[in-house]
Amino acid sequence: MSHSPIFLQDRVIRAFEHRHGHAPSVVAQAPGRVNLIGEHTDYNQGFVLPCAIDFGTVVAARARDDNRLHVLALDQNNATDCFAIDAPIEPRADAPWANYVRGMIRAMQQQGYVLGGADLVIGGDVPQGAGLSSSAALEVAVGHALKDLFRLDPLCGMDIALLAQRAENEFVGCNCGIMDQLISAQGLKDHAVLIDCDSLALRPVPMPPELAVMIVHSCVRRGLVESEYNMRRQQCEVAAAFFGVSSLRHVSQADLARKGAQLDGLILRRARHVVTENQRVLDMADALSRRQLLRVGELMAASHDSMRNDFEITVPAVDELVMILQEAIGPAGGARMTGGGFGGCVVALMPQAKVAEVKAAVLNQYRSPSGEAGTVYVCHASAGAGRVPPGKSRLEPAPCIIR
Ligand code: GLA
């Protein structure tokens, strides 16, 4: 699979021309993401440190002169969806992919944006089901395409991210936080972005140029994600209520030490993960800015241990993969599971010079429970969503609002 953004946008534009007999008037793209550190902290109003990656979704669009929305999804075996824009939009049980598009449109309408009929052709190269936010990329790309098509000028990247989260929460039925949609909308080339999920302030953190970002898919399909995810959320809410605060963001390590013993053991461990992970995110932002690779490795290892022992969202194969990576990388750089958990991907940071050796170690030593080798992606921290200018083979990032 090629993951060249130019190859991808050309493929989608050509498919649009082939189907509709004319060029699209708008082409938008949005990237997937990898979270470097800060897991399950976003819905606790805490900190996360993701970067957008050079795998994404492209939407080519053109207005129609009726009130119908026609969607063609190239990567769903050319599946189509078609519905009236001025009638109530309902989820489709038979085509889960379509609900990200429908949900985004409904969220925009609920916010008062007036949309017309349109033809959309969608294609992407974010590995699906791997925890790299292919769904956030789809929602955000659709939001950008419709913003440009219907000249919804006041709509900025932050608004599109919030609408995309609303689509997930209210239409798709996934109770996720804001991280995935926000980094897809607001990523910055060569930077990770420190997100304060309480204030939604963003701080760009330069990626040390000598550092490679490797993502390894464990080939363990993420199981039980929804029920376990919702259960973790509830446990965090129970812990926050015990401390008398609105979210675990407002609990310190000193609070935990003082009152934690009165908490049920499992709830205490859940809270301890979130509280310590928030501090690790801030420390990681510092370590990356100062190019302290040893510290980066320590923080990633501590994050993984906390996810394994306190938050209990890893699985043995992923623990094994992290160990293989940590050993191959050595002390300068590190590895940890990334994303919601229960399978999916591991993220590793290492000097560029180590990439070939680390990749070989993974391919030789790791096997999933069903015998598959891991899939290795070497990524670059990339710009967030934006318009692909007509006739240019270059992505134009949306202006990033740094608050
Ligand atoms: C999923 C959710 C995010 C976040 C992560 C865990 O990716 O969509 O909002 O909670 O899990 O960090």
Boltz pocket constraint, residues with backbone or C-beta under 6 A from the ligand:
constraints:
  - pocket:
      binder: B
      contacts: [[A, 35], [A, 38], [A, 39], [A, 40], [A, 41], [A, 42], [A, 43], [A, 131], [A, 176], [A, 177], [A, 178], [A, 179], [A, 180], [A, 339], [A, 340], [A, 341]]
      max_distance: 6.0
